[in-house]
Amino acid sequence: MTRIKNHLFCVFVYCVSVLCLASAQVAQKVPGVTSSEILIGSCSAQTGTSQKLGQQMFLGASTYIDMVNARDGVHGRKIRLIKEDDGYDPEKAEDCFKRLQSQNVFADAFFVGTPTAKIHVPLAEENKVPLVGLFTGAQLIYAPLHHYVFNVRASYFDETREQVNGLWGVGMQRIAVIRADDAFGDAVLAGVQEALKKYGAEPVAVASFPRETREVDAAMTRVRSANPDAVIMVGSYVPLAEIVRRAHSRHWSPLFLTVSFVGTDEFIAEAGADAEGTVITEVVPPWHLSAFYRTVDIYRSELAKKKQNPGYVSLEGFIDAMVVVEGLNRAGKELTREKFIRALESIHGGIEGMELGDKLKVSFSATSHKGFQNVFTAVVRGGKAVPMGPFQPGKS
């Protein structure tokens, strides 16, 4: 009898060992996931004229990840971020994506820009790699639906609709566009044109400048000749700061507007006093109103520990990281990419620890991978982008 019991015990131990080994082998097959770590990769501008956007986006995301890791991570695993540089250059985007893949990441997150997203999004789909949180609101992110791509922010169509409706409501109906000659410029221009259809109108003038340069004179001259009431600018903070500086020096003062990608705080720093009066639509709450938003309060507190200044771009990175972590938490201990995707799709209006007011509730589904719908309209006053409330802009 003893021999039979010993034999049965040995069989039991063997079966348990086989099951454990099989489980370990399955876990090893999930890219970027070990018993102690989840590997997330990021491609964004760390160099070049738009480097502050990539740097701030990653700062916000890594700040939240560091906070989560300090609290034992997600289901006992720490999140490790890998940062690669694509310079906000579409010609470098594919190589950047491949560098992340060569490091066997579980998912990608915290990318920056439309021209680069135009490369990254199809690569994510082709390689079946989740990509969450891109600093762009281009329609190519949202439509058609991409199984592996989730974006948190509102779209450029949302932002330009807010701008055009506001302008039309105060009688500013001669609207022009000065845009970067790239996919970002295409995306925002399309949003303006779509918003103007409601009023049976079109932009009174459209002109472009070479992307990521200060060569804006020709575009400004062409648009100024149309005598617009308002000019929607499309580009990153360096060329747009150049536009408002040159315009004011030449006594040309239409109402200037732009979308959130400009990097509001970077634009204000670059343009100085000439930023005053510029209207900017934002996709996250004002970072200086922490008393009204619990998430902003947490963000500022964590950033202060790193002795870093707050800003709109890093706040967006922080919020994107909250969404990534929520998805990982909901996906459970036995993590796979498909479980992560289903977990993100299960988020409908609430994330633990996130409080951004009634206007900003993160909601995804199997048919929509766009988290936010609403925007905030701000105007630069006293060197800071402050909420406008009702659209009543004064001349810049």
C-alpha positions in Angstrom: 0.0 0.0 0.0 2.8 2.4 0.9 4.5 1.7 -2.5 1.2 2.5 -4.3 0.8 5.7 -2.3 4.4 6.7 -3.2 3.8 5.9 -6.8 0.6 8.0 -6.9 2.4 10.8 -5.2 5.2 10.7 -7.8 2.6 10.7 -10.6 0.9 13.8 -9.0 4.2 15.6 -8.6 5.1 14.8 -12.3 1.7 16.1 -13.5 2.0 19.3 -11.6 5.5 19.8 -12.9 4.4 19.3 -16.5 1.5 21.7 -16.0 3.8 24.3 -14.5 6.3 23.9 -17.3 3.5 24.1 -19.9 2.2 27.3 -18.2 5.7 28.8 -18.2 6.1 27.9 -21.9 2.8 29.6 -22.8 3.8 32.7 -20.8 7.1 32.8 -22.6 5.2 32.9 -25.9 3.6 36.2 -25.0 6.0 38.9 -26.3 7.4 41.2 -23.6 5.7 39.5 -20.7 7.6 37.6 -17.9 6.7 36.7 -14.4 8.1 40.0 -13.2 7.9 42.4 -16.1 5.7 43.9 -18.9 7.7 45.6 -21.7 6.0 48.7 -23.4 7.7 50.5 -26.2 7.4 54.1 -27.4 8.4 55.9 -30.6 8.3 59.6 -30.4 10.3 62.8 -31.2 13.2 62.9 -28.8 15.3 65.0 -31.2 14.5 67.6 -33.9 12.4 70.8 -33.9 9.5 69.0 -32.2 11.5 67.2 -29.6 9.8 68.8 -26.7 6.5 67.2 -27.7 8.0 63.7 -27.6 10.0 64.4 -24.4 7.0 65.8 -22.6 4.7 63.0 -23.7 7.1 60.4 -22.4 7.7 62.4 -19.2 4.0 62.3 -18.4 3.6 58.6 -19.2 6.7 57.5 -17.4 5.7 59.5 -14.3 2.5 57.6 -14.0 4.2 54.2 -14.7 6.8 55.0 -12.0 4.0 55.6 -9.5 2.3 52.3 -10.5 5.6 50.4 -10.2 6.3 51.9 -6.8 3.0 50.2 -5.7 4.1 46.8 -6.9 3.1 47.2 -10.6 0.3 45.3 -12.2 -0.6 41.8 -10.9 2.9 41.6 -9.5 4.7 42.7 -12.7 6.6 46.0 -13.1 6.1 47.9 -16.3 9.3 48.7 -18.2 9.3 51.5 -20.8 11.6 51.5 -23.8 12.0 54.9 -25.5 13.0 55.1 -29.2 13.3 58.3 -31.3 11.6 58.8 -34.7 12.3 62.5 -34.7 8.7 63.2 -35.8 10.0 62.2 -39.2 7.9 59.8 -41.3 11.1 58.6 -43.0 12.4 57.3 -39.7 9.1 55.9 -38.4 9.3 52.4 -39.8 12.8 51.8 -38.5 11.8 53.1 -35.1 8.9 50.7 -35.0 11.1 47.8 -36.0 13.6 48.6 -33.3 10.9 48.2 -30.7 9.8 44.9 -32.3 13.4 43.6 -32.1 13.3 44.2 -28.4 10.2 42.0 -28.1 7.8 44.5 -26.6 4.3 43.5 -25.4 2.7 46.7 -26.7 3.4 50.1 -28.0 2.2 53.4 -26.5 2.8 57.2 -26.2 3.6 57.9 -29.9 3.6 61.5 -31.3 2.4 62.9 -34.6 0.2 62.3 -37.6 2.9 61.9 -40.3 4.6 59.2 -38.2 1.3 57.7 -37.2 0.5 57.2 -40.8 3.4 54.7 -40.8 3.0 53.3 -37.3 -0.7 52.4 -37.4 -0.5 50.0 -40.4 2.6 48.5 -38.9 0.8 47.8 -35.6 -2.0 46.1 -37.5 0.3 44.1 -39.6 2.4 42.9 -36.7 -0.6 42.5 -34.4 0.9 44.7 -31.7 -1.4 46.8 -29.5 -0.7 50.6 -29.9 -2.3 52.8 -27.3 -2.2 56.6 -26.9 -1.0 58.7 -29.8 -0.4 62.4 -29.6 -2.5 63.1 -32.7 -6.2 63.4 -33.5 -6.1 62.5 -37.2 -9.0 60.6 -38.6 -6.6 57.9 -39.9 -6.4 56.8 -36.3 -10.1 56.3 -35.8 -11.5 55.4 -39.2 -11.7 52.7 -40.3 -11.6 50.9 -36.9 -8.1 49.4 -36.3 -8.3 46.3 -34.1 -4.9 46.9 -32.4 -5.0 50.7 -32.2 -6.6 52.7 -29.3 -6.4 56.5 -29.0 -7.5 58.4 -25.9 -7.8 62.0 -27.1 -10.6 63.7 -29.1 -10.0 64.0 -32.8 -9.0 67.0 -34.9 -12.5 66.9 -36.3 -13.8 67.5 -32.8 -11.4 70.3 -32.3 -12.0 72.1 -35.6 -15.8 71.7 -35.2 -15.5 73.5 -31.9 -13.4 76.3 -33.5 -15.6 76.8 -36.6 -18.8 76.7 -34.6 -17.4 79.3 -32.2 -16.1 81.6 -34.9 -19.4 81.4 -36.8 -21.3 82.2 -33.7 -19.5 85.5 -33.1 -19.7 86.5 -36.8 -16.2 85.6 -37.8 -17.1 83.8 -41.0 -14.0 84.6 -43.2 -11.8 81.7 -42.0 -8.5 80.8 -43.5 -5.9 78.1 -42.9 -2.1 78.2 -42.8 -0.9 74.6 -42.6 2.2 72.4 -42.6 2.6 70.6 -45.9 2.2 67.1 -44.4 -0.3 64.6 -43.2 -0.9 66.7 -40.0 -1.8 69.7 -42.2 -4.1 67.5 -44.4 -5.9 66.1 -41.3 -6.7 69.5 -39.7 -7.6 71.1 -43.0 -10.1 68.2 -43.7 -11.6 68.9 -40.3 -12.0 72.6 -41.0 -13.6 71.9 -44.4 -16.0 69.4 -42.8 -17.0 71.8 -40.1 -17.6 74.6 -42.6 -20.0 72.4 -44.7 -22.6 72.9 -42.0 -22.6 76.6 -43.0 -22.3 76.0 -46.8 -18.9 77.6 -46.7 -15.2 76.9 -47.4 -12.0 78.5 -46.2 -11.4 81.9 -47.8 -7.8 80.9 -48.3 -5.5 77.9 -47.7 -1.7 78.0 -47.9 1.0 75.7 -46.8 4.6 75.9 -45.6 7.4 73.2 -45.6 6.9 71.0 -42.5 9.1 71.6 -39.5 10.6 74.8 -40.9 10.3 78.6 -40.3 9.7 79.2 -44.0 6.2 80.7 -43.5 6.3 84.0 -45.3 4.8 82.8 -48.6 1.9 81.1 -46.9 1.3 84.2 -44.7 1.3 86.6 -47.7 -1.2 84.4 -49.6 -3.6 84.1 -46.7 -3.3 87.8 -45.7 -4.4 88.9 -49.2 -7.8 87.2 -48.5 -8.4 89.5 -45.5 -9.7 86.7 -43.2 -11.3 87.3 -39.8 -9.6 84.3 -38.3 -6.7 82.1 -39.3 -6.5 78.5 -38.1 -2.8 77.5 -38.0 -1.6 73.9 -38.3 1.9 72.9 -37.2 4.1 72.4 -34.2 5.2 75.1 -31.9 8.3 76.4 -33.7 6.6 77.4 -37.1 3.4 78.6 -35.4 5.3 80.9 -33.0 7.1 82.3 -36.1 3.8 83.0 -37.8 2.3 85.0 -34.9 5.6 86.9 -34.3 5.9 87.9 -37.9 2.2 88.8 -38.2 2.2 91.1 -35.3 5.5 92.7 -36.4 3.7 93.5 -39.7 0.6 94.8 -38.0 -1.5 91.9 -39.1 -3.9 90.8 -36.4 -6.6 88.4 -37.3 -7.7 86.0 -34.6 -5.2 83.1 -34.6 -6.3 79.6 -33.6 -4.7 76.2 -33.5 -5.3 72.7 -32.2 -3.8 70.9 -29.3 -0.9 69.3 -31.1 0.9 72.6 -31.2 2.2 71.9 -27.7 0.5 74.8 -25.9 3.1 75.5 -23.2 6.0 75.1 -25.8 4.2 77.5 -28.2 3.7 80.1 -25.4 7.4 79.8 -24.4 8.5 80.1 -28.1 6.2 82.9 -29.1 6.4 85.0 -25.9 4.1 88.0 -25.8 3.0 87.3 -29.4 1.2 84.2 -28.2 -1.3 86.4 -26.4 -4.9 86.1 -27.7 -4.3 82.9 -29.6 -7.2 80.4 -29.2 -6.1 76.8 -28.7 -8.5 73.8 -28.4 -7.3 71.3 -25.8 -8.1 67.6 -25.3 -7.2 67.5 -21.6 -8.2 69.8 -18.8 -6.0 72.9 -17.9 -3.1 71.5 -15.9 -3.2 74.5 -13.6 -6.8 73.7 -12.3 -5.8 70.9 -10.1 -8.3 71.9 -7.4 -11.2 70.9 -9.8 -9.7 67.6 -11.2 -8.4 64.8 -9.0 -6.3 63.4 -11.8 -4.6 66.7 -12.4 -3.8 67.0 -8.7 -2.2 63.5 -8.7 -0.3 64.4 -11.9 1.1 67.6 -10.5 2.0 65.9 -7.2 3.9 63.1 -9.0 5.6 65.5 -11.4 6.8 67.7 -8.5 8.6 64.7 -7.1 10.7 64.7 -10.2 11.2 68.5 -10.0 9.5 68.8 -13.4 7.1 71.6 -14.5 3.6 70.6 -15.5 2.1 71.1 -19.0 -0.6 70.1 -21.4 1.5 67.5 -23.3 2.9 65.7 -20.3 -0.6 65.7 -18.7 -1.9 63.9 -21.8 0.9 61.4 -21.6 0.0 60.8 -17.9 -3.6 60.2 -18.8 -2.7 57.8 -21.7 -0.6 55.8 -19.2 -3.5 55.6 -16.9 -5.5 54.0 -19.7 -2.7 51.5 -20.5 -2.5 50.4 -16.9 -6.2 50.1 -16.6 -6.2 47.8 -19.6 -3.4 45.7 -18.1 -5.2 45.4 -14.8 -8.5 44.3 -16.4 -6.7 41.8 -18.6 -5.7 39.8 -15.6 -2.7 37.8 -14.5 -2.6 35.5 -17.5 -1.8 38.4 -19.9 -2.1 38.2 -23.7 -2.4 40.8 -26.3 -5.9 39.8 -27.2 -7.0 39.9 -23.5 -5.4 43.4 -23.3 -7.5 44.5 -26.3 -10.7 43.1 -24.9 -9.9 44.7 -21.6 -9.5 48.1 -23.2 -12.8 47.6 -25.0 -14.5 47.0 -21.7 -13.7 50.5 -20.4 -17.0 52.5 -20.4 -16.8 55.8 -18.7 -14.6 55.2 -15.7 -11.1 54.4 -14.7 -10.0 53.8 -11.1 -8.2 56.8 -9.8 -9.1 59.0 -12.8 -11.4 62.0 -12.2 -11.6 64.5 -15.0 -15.1 65.8 -14.6 -18.2 65.0 -16.6 -16.8 66.1 -19.9 -14.0 63.5 -20.0 -15.0 59.9 -19.4 -12.9 57.3 -21.2 -15.1 55.0 -23.2 -14.1 52.3 -25.7 -16.0 49.5 -27.3 -15.6 46.7 -29.9 -16.7 49.3 -32.5 -15.0 52.4 -31.2 -11.3 52.8 -30.1 -11.6 56.5 -29.4 -11.6 57.3 -25.7 -12.5 61.0 -25.4 -15.1 63.0 -27.4 -15.0 66.5 -25.9 -12.5 69.4 -26.1 -11.7 72.4 -24.0 -11.3 75.8 -25.6 -8.6 78.0 -24.2 -7.1 81.4 -25.0 -3.6 82.6 -24.1 -3.8 85.3 -21.5 -0.9 86.5 -19.3 1.4 83.8 -20.7 -1.0 80.9 -19.9 -3.8 79.1 -21.7 -6.9 79.8 -19.7 -10.4 78.4 -20.3 -12.5 80.6 -22.5 -16.0 79.5 -21.5 -18.4 80.9 -24.1 -16.6 81.6 -27.4 -16.0 85.4 -27.1 -12.5 85.9 -28.4 -11.0 89.4 -28.7 -8.6 90.2 -31.5 -5.2 88.9 -30.8 
